[in-house]
Amino acid sequence: MSGVPWQVKDSRSNRASLIAFPGSLNYDQVPVVAVLLTINTENHKSRPGRAFPWRAFVAALLWAFALAAWAQADILAQGEALVRAGRYADAYQLLEPHEDRLAGDLKFDYLLARSALETGRPGKASFIYERILAQEPNYVGVHLEMGRAYLALGDYVRAKLEFETVLRFENLPPGLREQAQIYGKAADEYIAGKKTVGYGYAEYGFGYDSNAQSATRTSEISVVNGNTLILPPSSLKRSDHYHALSLGGELVHALTGRFSAFGGGDLRSRWYNNVDVADFSALDARAGVGYSEGATNVRIGVNGGRYWLDHEKTRDSFGLNADYRYLLTRHDQLSVNAGATRFLFIPESFKVNNFDLYQMAVGWLRGAADGRGAFGLTVLAGREKAMNGRADGDKPFLGARLTAQTALSERVVAFFLGGVQRGKYSEVNALFDTKRVDSVYDLTAGVTWSFAKSWSLRPQVVYYKNKSNLPLFEYERTDASINLRLDF
């Protein structure tokens, strides 16, 4: 893949060829027409008539046009040679004086924009890239370079949105600046000709969890027929400190100009100091294909994972997922996600809880504060379909999530996430003689400090509350942590 977006491979050979842009002039044919018409005009010198002056006039115009076309072609050839050689300052000095005359020619615009970007003029570059995409919205390289220009301007939201029309990574850090920088690094490699790009991360966290098992605080609970359920201390709310470790990453490989393949995985573990039964680990993997065209990016893939609780294999999962994102404007992104996942418990006594999860979500993300902030809203709906007679049966649910973040300084970003999900189970719970209804609320607030290249520190607080009509399932939980992360 070339760094110049109009260079493509001829499908019949390995030769590099230049795309003929729609509306571009074929400069090579202009002088031929002028010469033929001039010869035809000279043949009329021996014949009197009124046609000769008009033919001479047209021939003169064509010669003038041919000379201008030759000059333009020469400027473009010189500019392209300088850009390919990495002499961006020389290319900018050559091309910029001709912008008034040649603006609108896609090849000229790209060469000038690339030269402006590489010589520290991202504002100028972004303006020209927008001009290119208004004519030809499907140029992959231009979307990536537009993202690089926005990143250089500190417009992290628009940088992220432009990058995501071509590239997509999962489980990025929460800060917009860090997300845009990860995409920017991958875009540099992509534009330089690498077909496979990716990223990885490692994160260590230390924190305090007020309710490690998400358990109720009520030890005596009234159940059916006037009986009382007495819970042992080990089944009640218990707090503890913990250590956490996360590792993961993803690779994206360009199959063609529009199709790509991706694969990635994540490992998350948490160890409590005293409440060992709450220790857990999760290993998840994903793979699939992606398609990008203009402002549209689509991913379809498979996923699978395993979950360990108290160091015992507890649950496996596998499923399908489709994700669609569309850049509505330079500030707004629409997303639609649909998935189906099967959860299978491994211990024999847990298998009654096996279920299939079907879920669909529609989201909107909008940039604010000159690209240094963003807010988004997602609504979701789905169903947990019990497979083996789960006590509470199926659970249809509805929910919504709100996200917001803003850059407090060049290196510090504050973020907030909040969500609610309400589910009503389909079967009467035999222990309480009623159908279970749960409403789960969660709030997250924190800041990300990028203190060195690729390194960030993130203190955050997460609050959970499950409001249920059955007191056995009610709980509150607060999780405060500080996390050190390396993105590479």
Secondary structure as UniProt FT lines:
FT   TURN            5..6
FT   STRAND          7..9
FT   TURN            11..12
FT   STRAND          16..18
FT   TURN            22..23
FT   HELIX           27..29
FT   HELIX           30..42
FT   TURN            43..46
FT   HELIX           51..84
FT   TURN            85..86
FT   HELIX           88..95
FT   HELIX           96..98
FT   HELIX           99..102
FT   TURN            103..104
FT   HELIX           106..118
FT   TURN            119..120
FT   HELIX           122..135
FT   TURN            137..138
FT   HELIX           140..153
FT   HELIX           156..163
FT   TURN            164..166
FT   HELIX           176..191
FT   TURN            192..193
FT   STRAND          196..209
FT   TURN            212..213
FT   STRAND          220..222
FT   HELIX           224..226
FT   STRAND          228..230
FT   HELIX           233..235
FT   STRAND          240..254
FT   STRAND          259..272
FT   HELIX           276..278
FT   STRAND          280..293
FT   TURN            294..295
FT   STRAND          296..309
FT   TURN            310..311
FT   STRAND          312..327
FT   STRAND          332..345
FT   HELIX           348..353
FT   STRAND          355..368
FT   HELIX           369..371
FT   STRAND          373..386
FT   TURN            391..392
FT   STRAND          395..407
FT   STRAND          412..429
FT   TURN            430..433
FT   STRAND          434..452
FT   TURN            453..454
FT   STRAND          455..468
FT   HELIX           471..473
FT   STRAND          475..487
//
